[in-house]
Amino acid sequence: MKKSRTTKKAATRTRVAEHRAQLRARGLRPIQIWVPDTRAPGFAEEARRQSRLVAQEADFDEVMDFIERVSAFDGDENDASEPDAPR
């Protein structure tokens, strides 16, 4: 027997709601963020311009060292996050 579109949508909606409830139970919450569209005309040129400006700063190396010290990336052995922080 073939499922109707309405039944499929309801099943998907239920599955998504359950997944979101599990995430909330783990202490997470959904957020929406807006980021630059890397496909937009002129994006690459503007990113290069800004990168050149930053690279010319006298404290560039010091700032980059700081960013690397406080950043955590998946698979990092030296994870900067707190050990008991929710994941």
N, C-alpha and C positions, 0 to 999 in steps of 0.2 A: 504494500500500500504506500502511495506517495504522500509525503508530508506537504501540507499547504504552506504557502509563504508566511502566513500569519503564525502558524505553529513553529516554523523555523525561527522567525524573529523573536517569538516569545522565549524559545529555548536559548537563543543567543543572549537575550536580555537577562535571563535568569543566571546563566553561566557567568556573564560579566559582573552582575551584581554580587554573586557569591565570591568571585575573585577579588573584587574591591573590598568586600567585607573582611576577607582574610588579610588583605594588606592593612586595612585600618586596625584590625586586631593586633597586628605586629607593630603598631605605633606609627604607621605611615599615613600620609594624607596626600590627596591629589592636588597638584598645582598646575597652572597654565603659565607658560612663559613665551615671550615673543623674542625671537632671535633674528639676526640679519639673514636675508635670503641670499645665500651664496650663489644662486643662479641669476641674480639680478644684473642687468647691464651696469658695468662700472664697478661692481663689487671687488673684483680681483685687483683692479688698478688702485682703488682706494685702500685696500688692505696692504698692498705693497707700499703705498705712500706712507701710511701710518707706521708700518714696520720699519721703514727707513728712518723715520723721525725718532722712534723709540731706540733703535740701535745706535743713534748718534748721541744719546744721553750719556753723561759722564758716569752715572751710577748704574748703567745697564747691567753689568756683570753682577753687581751686588743685589740688584732687584731680582734678576733671574735666579741667583743662588737661593734667595729667600723663597721665591715661588716654588722651587724644587723641594726645599726643605719642608714646606707646609702642605704640599700637595700629596694626595693619595690617588693611586691609579690601580685598577683591577690587576691583581697578581703581584702587586708590590710586596716585597718582603718587609720593607720599612714603612708599613701603612701608618700614616700620620693621624688616623682617626683614633678615638678613644676605644680601648678594648671592650668596654661594656656598651658601646653605642649600638642602638638597633640598626639592623641592616635591612 
